[in-house]
Amino acid sequence: MPGASSQPQSHAQPLGPVMLDLEGTRLTPDEHQLLCRPEVGGVILFARNVESATQVRELCEAIRAVRPNLLIGIDQEGGRVQRIRQGVTRLPPMRRLGRDVASHPEVTRRLCQDTGWLLGMEMAACGIDITFAPVLDVDGGTSTVIGDRSFSSYPETVAALAGAFVDGLHEAGMVAVGKHFPGHGSVAADSHLELPVDDRPLEALRAHDLVPFERLVPRLDAVMPAHVVYSAFDPRPAGFSPAWLGMLRESLGFKGVIFSDDLSMAGAAAAGSPADRAHAALAAGCDMLLVCNDRAAALEVLDACRQHQPAPRLSKLRFARARPQLESLPALSRWRRLHAHLEALGSDPQVS
């Protein structure tokens, strides 16, 4: 895939199927031991792990001193979802990037590509392998948890602008993770707090929510399914559904990595205990499991995954180029221009 590493990882310890979180801005002795467990394949950073871009880079270096090949991810979309805020560009929400697409389609498309590039360069400079973006959800006007994180309320517009964003990420050498398959934008409930149910027929989902995924599957390095039940197709949440993930693999032809959404979210509770959730997600077709904000659950999932065979495709998500230096980014005229423009958009009171 365009943003994926082709470098062999044969001499590295295989990546386990679990991506977990950390307590603070520095590794603790217990976390040092935890990262050595073979079931661990990655670390996801949250706002509590962040003081500044420079500190994040140091934390990533400390993680790699324990396990050099561990994947390090973060939710850095822009707008409301932006864990690192000091030392990087404050990005506007994706809806703001797409606001002028009807009147200036090519300018808007280019802005989305440039934003993907800038985000990829900044995250790579911080030591990050994966920023969980772009959001491919189509804004149906009912989901506050998605809302302005979506590029648009029109499926084809989301596909076009998110596709440009993916091109920018790949240009920077960063992988692209499309979320939340098959679409979280038309349910009011927040899957962090409860299990949303979308009862529309499959034909309606195909004509609306699935469009960006169908268009962009050949260019995505990874996909994250939603903790949403689409009751007309399967009574299980998509991330635990062999039917949905089978469609992604077989009908849509996706060859990349499938991440579960956080197994500690309320929307995942229907699958049972943390160990049950892990087994169900892996059986459905997930390659890597996120377990966040619940260390006891993470330990239970690690124990449940002791016999799981690692997925070789995970190693392709590592950032494979020479990383840019944070201090050198202002020397790039493209970065300077975009940084000023995007910061101005991010402070625009008309962002929504």
C-alpha positions in Angstrom: 0.0 0.0 0.0 1.2 3.5 -0.7 1.8 4.5 2.9 3.0 1.1 4.2 6.4 -0.1 4.9 8.0 -2.7 2.6 11.0 -3.2 4.8 11.3 -6.8 6.2 10.8 -7.2 9.9 12.1 -10.8 10.1 14.7 -10.0 12.8 12.2 -8.2 15.1 10.0 -9.9 17.8 6.6 -10.4 16.2 4.0 -7.9 17.1 1.3 -9.2 19.4 -2.4 -8.4 18.8 -2.9 -5.9 21.7 -2.5 -2.2 21.6 -2.7 -0.7 25.1 -2.3 2.7 26.8 0.0 4.2 29.5 -0.7 6.0 32.7 1.2 9.3 32.2 3.9 11.2 30.4 6.7 8.8 31.4 7.0 5.0 31.3 6.7 3.5 34.8 8.7 0.4 35.8 5.5 -1.7 35.6 4.8 -0.5 32.1 8.4 -1.3 31.0 7.7 -4.9 32.0 4.2 -4.8 30.4 5.6 -3.8 27.0 7.9 -6.8 27.0 5.0 -9.2 27.0 4.8 -10.9 23.5 1.0 -10.3 23.3 1.7 -6.5 23.1 2.0 -5.1 19.6 1.5 -1.4 20.2 0.8 1.6 22.4 -1.8 4.3 22.0 -1.3 7.7 23.5 -4.0 9.9 25.0 -4.0 13.5 26.3 -2.8 12.4 29.7 0.4 11.1 28.1 1.1 14.5 26.4 2.8 17.7 27.6 4.2 18.8 24.3 5.4 17.5 21.0 9.0 17.3 22.2 7.9 15.3 25.3 5.9 12.9 23.1 9.0 12.3 21.0 10.9 11.4 24.1 8.2 9.1 25.3 8.1 7.3 22.0 11.9 6.9 22.2 11.6 5.4 25.6 8.9 3.0 24.4 11.2 1.9 21.5 14.1 1.5 23.8 12.0 -1.4 25.4 10.7 -2.8 22.1 12.0 -1.2 19.0 9.3 -2.4 16.7 6.2 -1.6 18.8 3.6 0.4 16.9 2.8 3.8 18.5 -0.6 5.3 17.6 -2.6 8.4 18.6 -6.0 10.0 17.8 -4.9 13.2 16.1 -7.7 14.1 13.7 -8.1 17.9 14.2 -10.8 19.8 15.9 -12.1 18.2 19.0 -9.9 15.1 18.6 -6.4 16.3 18.9 -4.2 14.8 21.7 -1.1 16.8 21.0 -1.7 20.5 21.1 1.6 22.1 22.1 4.4 22.2 19.5 2.2 21.1 16.5 -0.4 22.7 14.3 -3.9 23.1 15.8 -6.0 21.7 13.0 -9.6 22.6 12.3 -12.3 20.0 12.3 -12.6 18.2 9.0 -16.0 19.7 8.4 -14.3 23.1 8.2 -11.9 21.8 5.6 -14.8 20.7 3.5 -17.0 23.8 3.9 -16.2 25.4 0.6 -16.1 22.3 -1.6 -19.2 23.3 -3.6 -17.8 26.7 -4.6 -14.1 25.7 -4.7 -13.8 22.0 -5.2 -10.2 21.8 -6.4 -8.9 24.3 -3.8 -10.7 22.3 -1.1 -9.4 19.0 -2.3 -5.8 20.4 -2.3 -6.3 21.8 1.2 -7.4 18.3 2.4 -4.3 16.7 0.8 -2.0 19.4 2.3 -3.6 18.9 5.7 -3.0 15.1 5.5 0.7 15.8 4.6 1.2 18.3 7.4 -0.4 16.0 10.0 1.7 13.0 8.7 4.9 15.0 8.9 4.2 16.3 12.4 3.2 13.0 13.8 6.2 11.3 12.2 8.4 13.9 13.8 6.8 13.2 17.2 7.7 9.5 16.8 4.2 8.3 16.0 3.6 5.5 13.5 -0.2 5.7 13.2 -2.6 8.6 13.6 -6.1 7.1 13.6 -7.5 9.1 10.7 -9.3 9.9 8.5 -12.9 9.7 9.7 -14.9 8.3 6.8 -18.3 8.6 8.6 -20.9 10.5 6.6 -22.5 13.1 8.9 -26.2 12.1 9.1 -27.0 15.0 11.4 -27.8 12.9 14.4 -24.4 11.8 15.8 -22.9 14.4 18.2 -19.8 12.1 18.7 -19.1 12.3 15.0 -20.6 15.7 13.9 -17.9 18.0 12.6 -15.3 15.2 12.6 -16.9 14.2 9.3 -15.9 15.9 6.1 -19.4 16.2 4.9 -23.0 15.0 5.0 -22.7 13.9 1.3 -21.1 10.4 0.8 -19.3 11.3 -2.5 -17.8 14.4 -0.9 -16.5 12.5 2.1 -14.9 10.0 -0.3 -13.3 12.7 -2.4 -12.0 14.8 0.5 -10.9 11.9 2.7 -9.2 10.4 -0.3 -7.2 13.6 -0.8 -6.4 13.5 2.9 -5.2 9.9 2.6 -3.0 11.0 -0.4 -1.4 13.6 1.9 -0.7 11.2 4.7 0.9 8.8 2.2 3.0 11.6 0.7 4.4 12.2 4.2 5.0 8.4 4.7 2.2 8.0 7.2 -0.4 5.2 7.0 -4.1 5.9 6.7 -6.7 4.4 9.0 -10.3 4.7 7.9 -13.0 4.7 10.6 -15.6 3.7 11.7 -16.7 1.0 9.3 -19.4 0.7 8.0 -20.4 4.2 9.2 -21.1 5.8 12.6 -22.6 9.1 11.4 -26.3 8.3 11.5 -26.8 7.1 15.1 -27.5 9.4 18.0 -26.0 7.2 20.7 -22.3 7.6 21.7 -20.7 4.1 21.6 -18.3 5.3 24.4 -21.3 5.3 26.7 -23.8 2.8 25.2 -24.4 0.5 22.3 -25.9 2.3 19.3 -28.3 0.5 17.0 -28.8 1.5 13.4 -31.9 -0.3 12.0 -31.7 1.0 8.4 -31.7 -1.7 5.7 -28.4 -2.7 4.1 -29.4 -1.0 0.8 -29.6 2.3 2.6 -26.2 1.8 4.2 -24.7 0.8 0.9 -26.1 3.9 -0.8 -24.9 6.3 2.0 -22.5 5.2 4.8 -20.5 2.6 2.9 -19.7 4.8 -0.1 -16.4 6.3 1.3 -15.2 2.9 2.4 -16.0 1.3 -1.0 -14.2 4.1 -2.8 -11.1 4.2 -0.6 -10.5 0.6 0.4 -7.6 0.2 -2.2 -5.8 3.2 -0.6 -6.3 2.5 3.1 -3.7 0.8 5.2 -6.0 0.0 8.0 -9.7 0.2 9.0 -11.4 0.5 12.3 -15.0 -0.9 12.6 -17.7 0.8 14.7 -19.1 -0.5 18.0 -22.6 -0.1 16.4 -25.2 -2.8 15.7 -26.7 -2.6 12.2 -29.7 -4.8 13.1 -31.0 -5.4 9.5 -27.7 -7.1 8.7 -26.2 -8.6 11.9 -27.3 -8.5 15.6 -23.6 -8.1 16.6 -21.7 -4.8 16.7 -19.7 -4.5 13.5 -16.3 -5.0 15.2 -17.5 -8.4 16.5 -19.3 -9.4 13.3 -17.7 -11.9 10.9 -20.4 -10.9 8.4 -19.4 -7.2 8.4 -15.6 -7.9 8.5 -16.1 -10.6 5.9 -17.8 -8.1 3.6 -14.8 -5.7 4.2 -12.3 -8.5 3.3 -14.2 -10.3 0.5 -16.8 -8.0 -1.1 -14.7 -4.8 -0.8 -11.3 -6.6 -1.1 -9.6 -4.9 1.8 -6.1 -6.4 2.4 -4.8 -4.2 5.2 -5.0 -4.3 9.0 -8.3 -4.2 10.9 -8.1 -2.5 14.3 -10.9 -3.1 16.9 -12.2 0.1 18.4 -11.5 0.3 22.1 -12.8 -2.9 23.8 -13.3 -1.0 27.0 -16.0 1.2 25.5 -19.6 0.6 26.6 -20.5 -0.3 23.0 -18.3 -3.4 23.3 -19.8 -4.7 26.5 -22.5 -6.7 24.7 -19.7 -9.2 23.7 -19.1 -10.1 27.3 -16.0 -10.0 29.5 -12.8 -8.3 28.3 -11.5 -11.8 27.4 -14.7 -12.6 25.6 -14.5 -9.4 23.7 -11.0 -10.1 22.6 -11.9 -13.6 21.4 -14.9 -12.3 19.6 -13.1 -9.5 17.8 -10.2 -11.8 16.7 -12.7 -14.5 15.6 -14.6 -11.8 13.5 -11.4 -10.8 11.7 -9.7 -8.1 13.7 -5.9 -8.1 13.6 -5.2 -5.8 16.6 -7.2 -5.0 19.7 -7.3 -1.7 21.4 -7.8 -1.8 25.2 -7.7 1.6 26.8 -8.4 3.3 30.1 -8.8 0.0 32.0 -5.5 -1.7 33.0 -7.3 -4.7 34.6 -9.2 -5.3 31.3 -5.9 -4.9 29.3 -4.2 -7.6 31.5 -7.2 -9.9 31.0 -7.0 -9.4 27.2 -3.3 -10.0 27.2 -3.8 -13.3 29.0 -6.6 -14.3 26.6 -4.3 -13.7 23.6 -1.4 -15.9 24.7 -2.0 -18.5 22.0 -2.9 -16.1 19.3 -0.7 -16.1 16.2 0.6 -12.6 15.3 -0.6 -11.1 12.0 2.4 -10.4 9.8 0.6 -7.5 8.1 0.9 -5.5 11.4 4.6 -4.8 10.7 3.7 -2.9 7.6 2.2 -0.1 9.6 5.5 1.1 11.0 6.7 4.4 9.8 9.5 3.3 7.4 11.2 6.5 6.3 13.8 8.7 8.0 11.7 10.8 10.4 11.6 14.5 10.0 12.8 16.6 13.0 10.3 18.7 14.8 12.8 21.6 14.8 13.3 21.4 11.0 9.7 21.6 10.0 9.6 25.4 10.1 12.4 25.4 7.5 9.9 23.9 4.9 8.0 26.6 3.1 5.0 24.3 2.5 4.8 23.6 6.3 5.0 27.3 7.1 2.3 28.3 4.7 0.0 25.5 5.8 0.6 25.9 9.5 -0.4 29.6 9.4 -3.5 28.8 7.2 -4.7 25.9 9.3 -4.2 27.7 12.6 -6.3 30.5 11.2 -9.0 28.1 10.2 -8.9 26.4 13.5 -9.6 29.7 15.3 -12.4 30.6 12.9 -15.7 31.0 14.9 -17.5 29.6 11.9 -15.9 26.2 12.0 -19.2 24.3 12.3 
